[in-house]
Amino acid sequence: MVALAQPAHAATGPLAYVAEFGGNTVSVIDTSTNTVTGSITVGAKPATVAVSPAGTYAYVANLADNTVSVIDTATETVTTTVPVGSSPLTVALTPSGADAYVTNIGDSTVSVIDTATHTVSATVPVGGAPNGVAVDPAGATAYVTNNATSTVSVIDTATDTVTATVPVGSSPSGVAVSPSGAAVYVTNNGGTTVSVIDTATHTVSATIAVGSAPNGVAFSPSGTRAYVADAGSGDVKVIDTASNTVTASVPVGAGPAKAEVSPSGANVYVTNQTDGTVSVIDTATDAVTATISGFAEPYGIAFAPLPPPAADIAVGLTAQPNLGLLVPYLTYTLTAHNTGPAAVTSATLKATLPPGTSATGLSAGCTTAGTTVTCSYGAIAVNSGVSKTFRVPLHLLTLGPVKVTGLRTASAPSDPDPADDSATVTCNAVSVILVTCP
């Protein structure tokens, strides 16, 4: 692959970062097209990668040079390199993003990186040859699989000390905490099982038979399914977490190492280390829908978080003369049109009237104070609009140009495009019975 100096800004889907153990690089996949859009040079033998909750940084454990590379995801460049313990293998971040936990398989420790300073703030001794690490949703506990001693170390993240050690199956490797935080799934790479740890008691509550040499494991966002990459069987096992039984076996590439679920839960991406590919599984059908090739021993994979929802409101404003000898007036229609991509939950638009004028006949949800009309809007579906109306009576003081401006002042979710947040209409009042509007 050719390294790109700058990120490919055409990417429209959540990005996936793939650590290439054989290439000293991290490749970037645009998951909307399943194409590689960038390649970033990192340290020697990058094994795994984790993305900060804000999506601003990616942390890469470099096994052969005892470092963690910190990638600025906006520029797709390494901005910092953090020395850690011997042979770092796996990195996981706390939900707040304040700390990164790194397993050092060569010296049986876990390095804790303070992400504000990108320095090691603590070193935690654990079991032999620590392999995988995962942090619970509360950020209170980290779970470390110890490959050489067939145990899981339980770390209190407040004190960075081991508070429990749980015996599991042979040579545990991958680890994942359920979204509820109630269970921890551990792949026993030296056998054919997954151990389920009850986090309330820190004991194994179930053992699930899977394929040969299970390695990576990940939960769906709902927690109803778990996906296990069976390195020796060349497939991914789908586990129903309610019954702790395998419900499907999905053939993938050779030597599947890690399986990670996309932020939406619609797909599982599997790194196939032996044949240099990434398989994409549709979680609705449990079938491979795409295979991405060209990687050098892909191992770890992580996703940038989904961007927060956004809804662009285009403000519209029209005026219609209603003329007569008794009470001539202009009727204004103030429209909030949602162009998406998300639904609007609430919005506030304000109209500013000319000096000396006032508004009457306001729609429900609108109020007036001086020369300002404020209208509140509720839910607005994508590609739909909601209109509110009010009247401006005409009199001798309003002869000449009558200019009214509508402006979006608040909305939820956030509005990504301020360019269409306002609209202006100017009518020309020659007399109280002769008014023209565009």
C-alpha positions in Angstrom: 0.0 0.0 0.0 1.1 3.6 -0.6 1.2 5.8 2.5 -1.0 8.9 2.2 0.3 12.1 3.7 -3.1 13.4 4.3 -6.4 11.7 5.1 -8.9 11.0 2.3 -11.6 13.5 3.1 -14.1 11.8 0.9 -14.8 9.2 3.6 -18.4 9.3 4.5 -18.8 6.3 6.9 -17.4 5.5 10.3 -13.7 4.9 9.9 -12.0 1.6 10.9 -8.4 1.5 11.8 -6.5 -1.8 11.1 -3.1 -2.5 12.8 -0.9 -4.4 10.2 1.5 -6.5 12.2 3.5 -7.3 9.1 3.6 -3.8 7.7 4.4 -1.4 10.6 1.4 0.5 9.5 -2.2 1.3 10.4 -4.6 1.3 7.5 -7.8 3.3 7.5 -11.0 1.9 6.0 -14.0 4.0 5.0 -16.8 1.6 6.1 -19.4 3.2 3.9 -17.5 1.9 0.8 -15.2 -0.7 2.4 -12.2 0.8 0.8 -8.8 1.7 2.2 -8.4 5.5 2.3 -5.1 5.9 4.1 -2.1 4.2 5.6 -0.1 5.6 8.6 3.4 4.5 9.5 3.7 3.6 13.2 6.1 1.6 15.3 7.5 -1.9 14.8 5.0 -4.8 14.7 1.8 -2.9 15.6 -0.6 -5.4 17.1 -3.7 -3.6 18.3 -5.4 -0.2 18.1 -8.0 1.6 20.1 -9.8 4.9 19.3 -10.6 7.5 22.0 -14.3 8.0 22.8 -14.1 11.4 21.2 -12.6 9.9 18.0 -9.7 12.4 18.1 -6.8 9.9 18.7 -6.0 6.3 17.9 -3.6 4.4 20.2 -1.4 1.6 18.7 0.5 -1.0 20.6 3.8 -1.7 18.9 5.0 -5.1 20.0 8.5 -5.0 18.8 9.7 -1.6 20.0 7.9 -1.3 23.3 5.9 1.8 22.5 2.4 3.1 21.8 2.0 5.4 18.8 -0.6 8.1 19.2 -2.3 9.1 15.9 -4.2 12.3 15.4 -7.2 11.1 13.5 -7.8 14.5 11.9 -4.5 14.6 10.2 -3.8 10.8 10.2 -0.3 11.4 11.5 1.6 10.1 14.6 1.9 13.0 17.0 3.4 11.2 20.0 5.2 8.0 20.8 4.9 6.7 24.4 7.4 4.3 25.8 5.7 1.5 27.8 6.6 -2.0 29.1 8.1 -5.0 27.2 6.2 -6.2 24.1 3.0 -4.3 24.4 0.2 -6.2 22.8 -3.3 -4.8 23.5 -4.6 -1.3 24.4 -8.0 -0.3 25.7 -9.3 3.1 26.8 -11.6 4.0 29.6 -15.0 5.3 28.6 -14.0 8.8 29.6 -10.9 8.6 27.4 -8.7 9.7 30.3 -6.6 6.6 30.5 -5.3 3.9 28.2 -4.5 0.5 29.6 -1.7 -1.4 27.7 -0.8 -5.1 28.3 2.9 -5.8 28.2 3.3 -9.5 27.4 7.1 -9.5 27.8 7.2 -8.3 31.5 3.8 -9.3 32.8 2.6 -5.7 33.5 0.0 -3.3 32.4 1.0 0.3 31.6 -1.5 3.0 32.3 -1.2 6.0 30.0 -2.6 9.4 31.0 -4.0 10.6 27.7 -3.9 14.3 28.8 -0.1 14.1 29.0 0.6 11.0 27.0 2.9 9.7 29.7 2.7 6.5 31.8 1.1 7.3 35.1 1.2 3.8 36.6 2.5 0.3 36.0 0.4 -2.6 37.3 1.9 -6.1 37.9 -0.5 -8.8 36.6 -0.3 -12.5 35.7 2.0 -14.2 33.3 2.1 -12.9 29.7 -0.9 -10.5 29.8 -2.6 -10.6 26.4 -6.0 -8.9 26.2 -7.5 -6.0 28.2 -11.0 -4.5 28.3 -12.5 -1.8 30.5 -16.1 -2.0 31.8 -18.7 0.6 30.8 -18.5 2.4 34.1 -14.8 2.8 33.7 -14.2 1.3 37.2 -12.6 -2.0 36.3 -10.2 -3.3 33.8 -10.0 -7.0 32.9 -6.7 -8.5 31.8 -6.2 -12.0 30.3 -3.0 -13.7 31.4 -2.0 -16.1 28.7 0.8 -17.9 30.6 -1.1 -18.4 33.9 -4.6 -19.0 32.5 -6.2 -16.3 34.7 -7.9 -13.0 34.4 -6.6 -10.1 36.6 -9.2 -7.6 37.8 -7.8 -4.1 38.1 -9.5 -1.3 40.1 -8.9 1.7 37.8 -9.2 4.2 40.7 -6.2 2.7 42.5 -4.6 0.8 39.6 -4.2 -2.3 41.7 -5.3 -5.9 41.2 -8.3 -6.7 43.4 -9.1 -10.2 42.1 -7.7 -13.0 40.0 -10.1 -15.3 38.2 -9.0 -18.8 36.9 -10.3 -19.4 33.3 -9.5 -21.8 30.5 -6.3 -22.6 28.7 -4.1 -19.6 27.5 -6.8 -16.9 27.6 -6.4 -14.2 24.9 -9.3 -12.0 24.0 -11.6 -10.3 26.4 -14.8 -8.2 26.2 -17.2 -6.7 28.8 -20.9 -6.8 28.0 -22.6 -3.4 27.5 -24.5 -3.9 30.7 -21.2 -4.6 32.6 -22.7 -7.8 34.0 -20.5 -10.3 32.2 -17.0 -10.7 30.8 -16.3 -13.0 27.9 -12.8 -14.5 27.7 -11.5 -16.6 24.7 -9.3 -19.5 25.8 -6.8 -19.5 22.9 -5.2 -22.8 24.1 -8.4 -24.7 23.8 -11.9 -24.4 22.2 -13.9 -22.5 24.8 -15.1 -19.1 26.0 -15.3 -18.5 29.7 -18.1 -16.2 31.0 -17.2 -14.3 34.2 -20.0 -12.9 36.4 -18.7 -9.4 37.3 -20.7 -9.4 40.5 -18.9 -12.4 42.0 -15.7 -12.6 39.8 -16.3 -16.2 39.1 -16.8 -18.2 35.9 -20.6 -18.7 35.5 -20.5 -20.5 32.1 -18.2 -22.1 29.6 -19.2 -22.0 25.9 -17.8 -24.4 23.4 -16.6 -22.6 20.2 -14.0 -23.4 17.5 -10.3 -24.0 17.6 -7.9 -21.4 19.1 -10.5 -18.6 19.7 -8.9 -15.2 19.8 -10.8 -12.0 19.5 -14.3 -11.4 21.0 -16.7 -8.5 20.8 -20.3 -7.8 21.8 -23.1 -6.2 19.7 -24.2 -2.8 20.9 -27.3 -4.3 22.4 -25.3 -7.0 24.2 -27.6 -9.8 22.8 -24.8 -11.3 20.7 -21.1 -11.9 21.0 -18.8 -12.7 18.1 -15.7 -14.9 18.5 -12.9 -15.1 15.9 -11.7 -18.7 15.8 -8.2 -18.5 14.5 -7.8 -22.3 14.2 -11.2 -22.9 12.6 -11.2 -20.0 10.1 -14.6 -18.8 11.2 -16.5 -16.5 13.5 -18.9 -18.0 16.0 -22.1 -16.1 16.9 -23.2 -16.5 20.5 -26.6 -15.8 21.9 -25.7 -14.2 25.2 -29.1 -15.0 26.8 -28.5 -18.7 26.5 -24.7 -18.7 26.1 -25.0 -20.9 23.0 -23.5 -20.7 19.5 -26.3 -19.9 17.0 -24.2 -19.5 13.8 -20.7 -20.2 12.4 -19.6 -17.8 9.7 -16.6 -18.9 7.5 -14.2 -16.0 6.9 -10.5 -15.7 5.8 -7.5 -17.6 7.0 -6.4 -17.1 10.5 -9.0 -14.7 11.8 -7.5 -12.7 14.7 -10.0 -10.1 15.8 -13.7 -9.5 15.4 -15.1 -6.0 16.1 -18.7 -4.8 15.7 -19.3 -1.5 13.8 -20.8 1.3 15.9 -24.2 0.8 14.3 -24.2 -2.9 15.0 -24.9 -3.6 11.4 -21.6 -5.3 10.6 -18.8 -7.3 12.1 -15.3 -6.6 10.7 -12.8 -9.6 11.0 -9.1 -9.3 10.5 -7.7 -12.4 8.8 -4.0 -12.4 9.7 -2.9 -15.3 7.6 -4.3 -14.2 4.2 -4.1 -10.5 4.7 -7.8 -9.6 4.4 -10.7 -8.2 6.4 -14.0 -9.9 6.2 -17.3 -7.9 6.6 -20.2 -9.8 8.1 -23.8 -8.6 7.9 -25.2 -9.1 11.4 -28.7 -9.5 10.0 -27.9 -12.5 7.9 -24.7 -13.7 9.5 -23.1 -13.9 6.1 -19.9 -12.3 4.6 -20.9 -9.4 2.3 -17.5 -8.0 1.5 -13.8 -9.0 1.7 -11.2 -6.2 1.7 -7.7 -7.3 0.6 -4.2 -5.9 0.5 -3.2 -5.9 4.2 0.1 -7.1 5.7 -0.9 -9.5 8.6 -3.9 -7.5 9.8 -4.4 -8.1 13.5 -6.2 -5.4 15.7 -9.1 -3.3 14.4 -11.0 -0.5 16.0 -13.7 2.0 14.9 -14.0 5.7 15.3 -17.2 6.4 17.2 -20.3 7.5 15.3 -20.5 11.2 14.9 -23.2 12.9 17.1 -26.5 13.2 15.3 -27.0 16.4 13.3 -30.0 18.1 11.7 -29.8 21.0 9.3 -32.6 23.5 9.6 -33.2 25.7 6.5 -35.1 28.8 7.6 -37.8 30.0 5.2 -39.8 33.3 5.4 -42.5 34.6 3.1 -44.9 37.5 3.3 -48.4 37.9 1.9 -50.3 41.3 1.8 -53.8 41.3 3.2 -55.1 44.8 2.3 -58.3 46.5 3.0 -59.6 49.9 4.3 -60.2 48.6 7.8 -57.1 46.7 9.1 -54.6 46.1 6.4 -51.7 43.7 7.4 -48.9 41.5 6.2 -49.1 37.8 6.9 -45.7 36.2 7.5 -44.9 32.5 7.3 -41.8 31.4 9.2 -40.8 27.8 8.2 -38.3 25.4 9.8 -37.4 22.9 7.1 -35.3 19.9 8.2 -32.8 18.8 5.5 -31.4 16.1 7.8 -29.6 13.8 8.2 -31.3 13.3 11.6 -34.8 14.2 12.8 -35.2 17.4 14.6 -36.4 17.1 18.2 -36.9 20.8 18.9 -36.1 24.2 17.4 -36.5 27.9 18.1 -36.8 30.6 15.3 -37.0 34.3 15.9 -38.3 37.0 13.5 -37.1 40.6 13.8 -39.6 43.3 12.7 -39.0 46.9 11.7 -38.9 49.5 14.4 -42.3 50.8 15.4 -44.1 47.6 14.4 -45.7 44.8 16.3 -47.0 41.3 15.6 -50.5 39.9 16.1 -52.4 36.7 15.2 -49.5 34.5 16.3 -49.6 30.7 15.7 -49.5 28.4 18.7 -46.0 28.2 20.0 -45.1 31.8 19.1 -44.7 34.8 21.4 -43.9 38.4 20.8 -41.9 41.0 22.8 -41.4 44.4 21.2 -40.3 43.9 17.7 -39.3 40.2 18.1 -41.4 37.2 17.4 -40.1 33.9 19.0 -41.6 30.6 17.7 -40.9 27.2 19.2 -41.1 24.0 17.1 -41.3 20.4 18.1 -40.3 17.3 16.2 -39.6 17.7 12.5 -39.0 14.6 10.3 -36.2 14.6 7.7 -37.1 16.4 4.5 -40.2 17.9 6.2 -41.0 21.4 7.3 -43.2 23.1 9.9 -44.6 26.6 9.5 -45.8 29.3 11.9 -47.6 32.5 11.0 -48.0 36.0 12.4 -49.3 39.3 11.2 -47.8 42.8 11.1 -50.5 45.5 10.9 -49.8 48.3 8.4 -50.2 52.0 9.2 -48.7 55.3 8.1 -45.5 54.7 10.1 -44.8 51.5 8.1 -44.8 53.1 4.6 -41.7 52.3 2.5 -39.6 49.2 2.8 -40.8 46.7 5.4 -38.0 44.3 6.2 -38.4 41.2 8.4 -35.6 38.6 9.1 -36.1 35.1 10.4 -33.2 33.4 12.3 -32.7 29.9 13.8 -31.4 30.5 17.4 -31.5 27.0 18.8 -32.2 23.5 17.7 -31.6 19.9 18.7 -29.7 17.9 17.6 -27.0 20.3 16.5 -27.2 22.2 13.2 -24.2 21.5 11.0 -24.7 24.3 8.4 -25.2 27.9 9.6 -25.4 29.1 6.0 -29.2 28.5 5.8 -30.0 29.6 9.3 -31.7 32.9 8.3 -34.0 34.3 5.7 -35.1 37.8 4.9 -38.1 39.2 3.1 -38.6 42.9 2.2 -42.0 44.3 1.2 -42.6 47.8 -0.2 -45.6 49.7 1.2 -46.5 52.5 -1.1 -49.7 53.1 0.9 -51.8 51.1 3.4 -53.7 49.6 0.5 -50.8 49.2 -2.0 -48.1 46.8 -0.9 -45.8 44.6 -2.9 -43.9 41.6 -1.6 -41.5 39.2 -3.5 
